[in-house]
Amino acid sequence: MDTNLSMSTWIDACATEEIDEEDLISWHHEGKAYAIYNTEKGFFATDLMCTHEAQSLEDGIVVDCVIECPLHGGRFDICSGRALSAPVSKDLATYPVRVENGRVFVDVASAGDAGRP
C-alpha cells in the first residue's frame, strides 16, 4: 500500500465483522456502488456491477478469490479485477483497501487500471 496517498481519499466503509469470510457486501458512497469482499487473502473492493451487463454482484458466489456473477455465471478475480470466464471479457475496477481497528477503509479515488477505459 502506498502510504503517500492523501488520507482524505480513504473512506470508512464498514466493520470487518459485517462481512462473513468468502462473502461480500454492497457499499454505496457518493452515488457509486462498490463490492467489499472478505476472502482468505484479506479484504478487497471492486465496482459492484458486472461489466458484462448491469447486474449487481451482491448475490454472486465468492469462492477463494473469485466472484461469480449471479446473472450469467461470468467470473472475476477479486484481487486483481481480472475477467476470468465468459461471458465477461472486461475487467472490474479495483480499489485499495486497508483494515484498521476492525474497520475496512476503501480508497475510492485510486481505482486500479482494471475496468477503466
C-alpha positions as CSV (number, residue, x, y, z in Angstrom):
1,M,0.0,0.0,0.0
2,D,1.2,3.5,-0.9
3,T,1.3,5.4,2.4
4,N,1.9,8.7,0.5
5,L,-1.8,8.8,-0.7
6,S,-3.9,11.6,0.7
7,M,-5.8,10.4,3.8
8,S,-8.9,12.2,2.5
9,T,-9.4,9.5,-0.1
10,W,-9.7,6.7,2.5
11,I,-13.3,6.2,3.4
12,D,-14.5,4.2,6.4
13,A,-16.8,1.7,4.7
14,C,-17.8,-0.9,7.3
15,A,-16.7,-3.1,10.2
16,T,-14.7,-6.2,9.4
17,E,-17.3,-8.3,11.2
18,E,-20.1,-7.2,8.8
19,I,-18.7,-9.4,6.1
20,D,-18.5,-13.2,6.5
21,E,-15.4,-14.9,5.1
22,E,-15.9,-15.8,1.4
23,D,-18.7,-13.2,1.1
24,L,-19.3,-9.6,0.1
25,I,-21.4,-6.6,0.9
26,S,-22.5,-3.8,-1.3
27,W,-21.4,-0.4,-0.2
28,H,-22.5,3.0,-1.7
29,H,-20.6,6.2,-1.5
30,E,-21.4,9.5,-3.2
31,G,-23.6,7.8,-5.8
32,K,-21.3,5.0,-6.7
33,A,-21.7,1.3,-5.8
34,Y,-18.8,-0.9,-4.6
35,A,-18.4,-4.5,-3.5
36,I,-16.3,-5.2,-0.5
37,Y,-15.1,-8.8,-0.1
38,N,-13.7,-10.8,2.8
39,T,-11.5,-13.6,1.4
40,E,-8.9,-15.9,2.8
41,K,-6.3,-13.4,1.4
42,G,-7.9,-10.4,3.1
43,F,-10.4,-7.7,2.3
44,F,-10.8,-6.3,-1.3
45,A,-13.0,-3.8,-3.1
46,T,-14.3,-3.6,-6.7
47,D,-17.1,-2.0,-8.6
48,L,-20.3,-3.7,-7.6
49,M,-21.7,-4.1,-11.1
50,C,-20.7,-6.8,-13.5
51,T,-19.0,-5.5,-16.6
52,H,-21.0,-7.8,-18.9
53,E,-24.4,-6.5,-18.1
54,A,-25.7,-4.1,-15.5
55,Q,-26.0,-6.8,-12.9
56,S,-25.1,-6.4,-9.2
57,L,-22.5,-8.9,-8.0
58,E,-24.1,-8.6,-4.5
59,D,-25.8,-12.0,-4.8
60,G,-22.8,-13.6,-6.5
61,I,-20.9,-16.6,-5.2
62,V,-17.5,-16.0,-3.6
63,V,-15.0,-18.9,-3.6
64,D,-11.4,-18.2,-2.6
65,C,-10.7,-15.0,-4.5
66,V,-13.2,-15.4,-7.3
67,I,-16.7,-13.8,-7.6
68,E,-19.2,-15.4,-9.9
69,C,-21.9,-13.1,-11.4
70,P,-25.4,-14.4,-10.5
71,L,-26.9,-13.5,-13.9
72,H,-24.7,-15.4,-16.4
73,G,-22.0,-17.0,-14.3
74,G,-19.1,-14.9,-15.5
75,R,-16.2,-14.9,-13.0
76,F,-13.7,-12.3,-11.9
77,D,-10.6,-12.4,-9.8
78,I,-11.4,-10.4,-6.7
79,C,-7.8,-9.4,-6.0
80,S,-7.0,-8.0,-9.5
81,G,-10.4,-7.5,-11.0
82,R,-9.4,-9.6,-14.0
83,A,-12.2,-11.2,-16.0
84,L,-11.7,-15.0,-15.8
85,S,-14.5,-16.6,-17.8
86,A,-17.2,-15.9,-20.4
87,P,-19.4,-14.1,-20.9
88,V,-17.3,-11.4,-19.1
89,S,-14.4,-10.0,-21.0
90,K,-13.9,-6.6,-19.4
91,D,-12.1,-6.5,-16.0
92,L,-13.6,-4.9,-12.9
93,A,-12.2,-1.8,-11.4
94,T,-10.5,-2.5,-8.1
95,Y,-9.8,-0.1,-5.1
96,P,-7.1,-0.2,-2.5
97,V,-8.3,-1.4,0.9
98,R,-6.8,-1.2,4.4
99,V,-8.1,-2.5,7.7
100,E,-7.5,-0.6,10.9
101,N,-9.1,-1.3,14.4
102,G,-11.7,-3.6,13.0
103,R,-12.8,-1.2,10.2
104,V,-12.4,-1.5,6.4
105,F,-11.3,1.6,4.6
106,V,-11.5,2.0,0.8
107,D,-9.5,4.5,-1.2
108,V,-12.3,5.5,-3.6
109,A,-10.1,7.9,-5.5
110,S,-7.5,5.3,-6.5
111,A,-9.1,2.8,-8.8
112,G,-6.9,0.2,-10.3
113,D,-6.5,0.1,-14.1
114,A,-8.8,-2.9,-14.4
115,G,-12.2,-2.0,-15.8
116,R,-11.2,1.6,-16.7
117,P,-11.4,2.9,-20.3
